[in-house]
Amino acid sequence: MTGATGHIGNVLVRNLLDKGYEVKAFVMKNENIDYLKDLNVEICYGDVRDIESLKKAFSGVSLVFHLAGIIEIGNDNKKLMYDVNVNGSKNVVLACKQEKVKRLVYTSSVHAIPEKKNGEVITETKTFSSDLVKGTYAKTKAEATKYMLSQVSDDLEIIITHPSGVIGPYEYITSNLGQLIIDCANKKIGAYLDGGYNFVDVRDVADGLVKAAEKGRNGECYILSGHIVSIKQLMHYVEKITKVKAPKFKIARSFAYMTGYLSEIYYKIKKQKPLFTSYAVYTLGTNSNFSCDKAKKELGYTITDIEKTIKDTIDWFVGQNKISLNKN
């Protein structure tokens, strides 16, 4: 598995171990693997940009989960994002072929899927192009997904999955969404942003990936989505669970979009993760009506109640001392 230290990755490792799989975790030398050390996994060091390290890790393996990638909602690291998300994915495919891997499950993203007008249901597609999506991350995932589909064969079966906005416990590296929940529970937010998105429990995604490996059809794509939730609703869930009052003042997306770039600069100077960049604000206003019916029907995919997901996420952050409810 590449990307084993990520949010989805470390939950997938646990899921696979629970199901009796033997797991090799492919990680970079400078990555923190403390939360994998107590698990029965073989650690393989390398870089998806280095095909020789991939071939060494894939030796004797029949199934590869490719999750490694750079998720960035700001404007930095465009070249690095392309090198990892696109060229790294090409290296994974080549290494799989050279090491006779039978099956590859690639974690793409719903951002790779061309947008539709608000209200329209978004389903799986086989048409991917960087010209049809907005933002560097989406463009790299679209290009990588297009390449993956072009490499499907009887010798190397490839299944594509498209998770929506991932949320949930076991988030050792705090995401923008995780930081939003932390700040809301710690009374550090005075307003909420208009808009919302389709959020999915990380445990549902991990389970969906395993089911895609076991039941997915060669060359097929599966959307692993969850519930459409507005930022206002998300904060009210946090209020209900923590008893911390949610902010009542709303910031218009148009204003937030215009000031997003300045926000990125501010947080970069402060060396903090920005809650909302221009691209994040744009995304919160897009159609996120992603259907997971295909995954439900073909894989037996299921989704967790969003309130349970948020409660478990808050409990996790409390346990990690990132939320201090006793001080609120």
N, C-alpha and C positions, 0 to 999 in steps of 0.2 A: 504494500500500500504506500503510495506517495501521499504526502500531506497528512501524515499520521498525527502530527502535533497540533493540527488545526482544530477548530470547534467540531466540525462534522467528523474529522478524522479520528480524534481520540475517543469519541462516542462510538464510532464504527468499530474501532479496535475492540472495545469492550463487548459490543454486540457479537462480533465474530468469535471472540473467545468463549462467550457464553454458549454459542452454538457449536463449539467443538472444533473450530478451525485452528490451524497453525498459522500464525501471523508473522510476517516480516514487515517491520516498520522502516520505511526509507526516509531518512531525515538528514538535514544539513548539519555540518559539524558544529556550527555556532548556535544551534537551536536548543532551547531548554526542554529536556526530556524527563524532568523530574517526575511528572505525572504519568509517565509510561514505565518508569523503572521497576515498580512493584508488580507490573503485569507480565505475564508469561509470553513475551514477544521477543523476536530476534531483531536487534537494532542494526540497520545497514546504513552507513554514512555515505552521502553522495550529494549530487546536484542534478536536477532534471536537465540542466544545460550541458552536462557531462555524460555522454552516452555510455562510456565505458563503465561508469559507476552504476548506471541503470542496468546494464547487461550483467554485471556481477551480482546485483541484488535480485534480478529476475531469474537467475540460474536455478533450474529445478522447480520452478513455480508454474502452476497451471492456470491461476487466476490472478489478475492484477486489477486493483482499484486505483484509478488515477484521480487524486483529489488536489494535488499540489497546484497552487496558483496564487497570484497576487490579487487581492481584492482591495481596490483603492477607489474611494469616491471623490478624492480630490484631484488636483492637477499635476501631482508629482509622479516621478518614476514611470513615465510612459514607455521609454525604451526598455527598462527592466521588465515592465509588465508584459510587453510583447515577447521579449526573449524567453520569459518563463511560461506564460500562458499559451503562446503559439508554438515557438520553436521547441520549448520543453515538451509539449504534447507530441510533437512530431518525433522527438527523440524517444519518447515512451513507446510509441507505435513501432518504431524501427527496432528498439531493444526487444520488444515482445516478439516480433517476427524472427529475429536472430536467435532468440532463446527458446523458440517454439512454445510460447505461451498460448494456451488454447482460447482464453476468454479475457476480454478487457472491458471493464465498466468505467466509463468516463463521466465524471461529474462536471457537467456544463453549468448552465444557469438559465433561468427564465429571461434574463436580460439579453440572451443571445437570440431570442425569438422576436421576429418583427412585430412591432406594435400594432394594435388595432384601436379603433375608435372606442371611446368610453361606452360601456354597456355591452359591448360585444364579448362573447365568450372566446377566450384564447385557448386553442388546443395545440397538440403537437404538429410539427411541420418538418419537412425535409429540405426546405429552402432557407439557407443561411447565407448572409452576406454582411460584411462590415458596413456596407453602404445603407443597410436597412435599419440600423440601430444607432443609438446615440450614446456617446461616452466611450472613453478608451477601454474600460473594462468590458463593456458589452461588445465592442468591436473585436477585441481579442478572443472573447469566448465564442463569438459567432464564427470567426475565422477558424478557430481550433475545432469547433464542432463540424463545420463543413469538411475540414480535412479528415476528421475521424470517420465520417460517413463514406468518404471516398476510399478509405482503406479497409472497408468491411470485406471479408472473404470467408470461405469455408475453413481455411487454416487458422485465421484469427477472427473470432467472433467479437464484435464490438457492440455494446449497448450503451446508449446515451441517456443520462438522467438530467433533469432540469429542476433543481430546487428553487423555491421562491425565497423570500427573506427569512433567513434562519434565526431562530430565537430559542432559548432554552438553557438548562443548567450545563455544568461542566465546561463553562467558557473561561478557560484559563487565561487567554489573551483577550482582553475586553474589546468588543466590537463597538461601533458607533451606537447601535441599538442598545447594547448592553449598558453602555455609558449613560444613555438617556434614562434607562430604568433606574440605574444607580443614583443619578443626580435628582431624579424626581422623588425617589424614596428618601433621599437625604436633604430634601427641601432646598435644592440648589437651582431650581428652575422657576422662573417667575411668569412664564408664558408658554403656550403650546403653539405648534405650527399647524396651519391648515393642511389637510391632506391625509393620506394613509397609504397602506400597501397590503400585500398578501403575505402574511407571516406564517411560518411553519415550524413546528417543534423539531429541534435537532434530532431527537430520538426517533421521530417518525421518518426523517430523512435517512438516518443510518439504517433503520429497518427496511426502508424502501430500496436502499442500495443493495442490501443482502438479497432481497427478493428479486431485484433486477438481475443479479448474478445467477440466481437459482432458476428463475422462471422467465426472464426477459427474452424476447425474440431477437435473433441476430439482425443488426442493422436498424433496430427500432429505437425510438425516443419515448421517454416517459416523463411527464411533468409531475414533480413531487411538491405539490402546493398545500396550503392550509386554509386559513381564514383571512378574509379582508377585514382589516381593522384600521380605523382612523387613529391618528396620534392622540386626539382627544379621548377616544375610547380606551386606548392603551393606558393613558395616564389615570383615567377613572378606575380601571382595573387595579392599578398600583395603589390608588387611594383606598379602594375597597379592601385590599389585602393588608396594607400597612397602617391604615387609619391616618395617613398623612394627606392633608388636603392637596388636591390637584390644582394646578394653576387655572385661573378662569380667563385670563387675557389671551386673545388669539392674535397671532402674527400672520398677516396675509402672505401667501406664497410669493406673490409678485415682488413684495418688498424684500423678503428673505432671499429670493433668487438674485436680485440686483446686488445685495450686500454679501452674497455667499463667498465671492472671491476674497473680499477684504477679511471676512471671517476666517478663511483658511490661513491668510497671512498672520492674523492675530494669534491664532492657536499654534501656528508653527513657531512664532517667537516665544510663546508661553510654553512650548514643548508639551502641548496637550492635544488630545484627540478631538477634532472638531465634531460637534454633534450634527451640524447640517452644513454641507457645502452646496454650491450651486447645483451640482449634479444630483445630490441627495434630494434637494428641494424639487428639482425637476421630476425626479422619479416618484416622489410622493403625490404628484399630480397626474401621473399616467394611469392608464387602464391596467389594473392588476387582477382582472377576473380570469385567473388561470384555472383551467379545469384539470382535475386529477382523476377524472372518470376512467381513463384508459388504464392508469396504474392500479386503480381499485379493481377493475374488471380482470385485467390480465395478471397482475402480481399479487393481489390480495392486500394492497396498500390501505392503510387506515390512518386517520388523523386524530390527534388529541384535542380535547376541548381547550380553547385558547386561555381561559381563565386558569385552568390547571397548569398550563405551560408557564404562564406569568408567575403564578404562585411558586412553582418549583424553581423558577429562575431567581426570584427574590430570595427564597430560602437558601439557594446556592450562594448567592452573593453575600448574604448574612453570614453564612458559614466561612466565607473567604475574607470576612471583616471588611468588605467593601460597602456594606450597608449597615448603619448603626441605628436600628429601630428604637433602642432604649434611650437614645438621645433626642428623639423626635417628639 
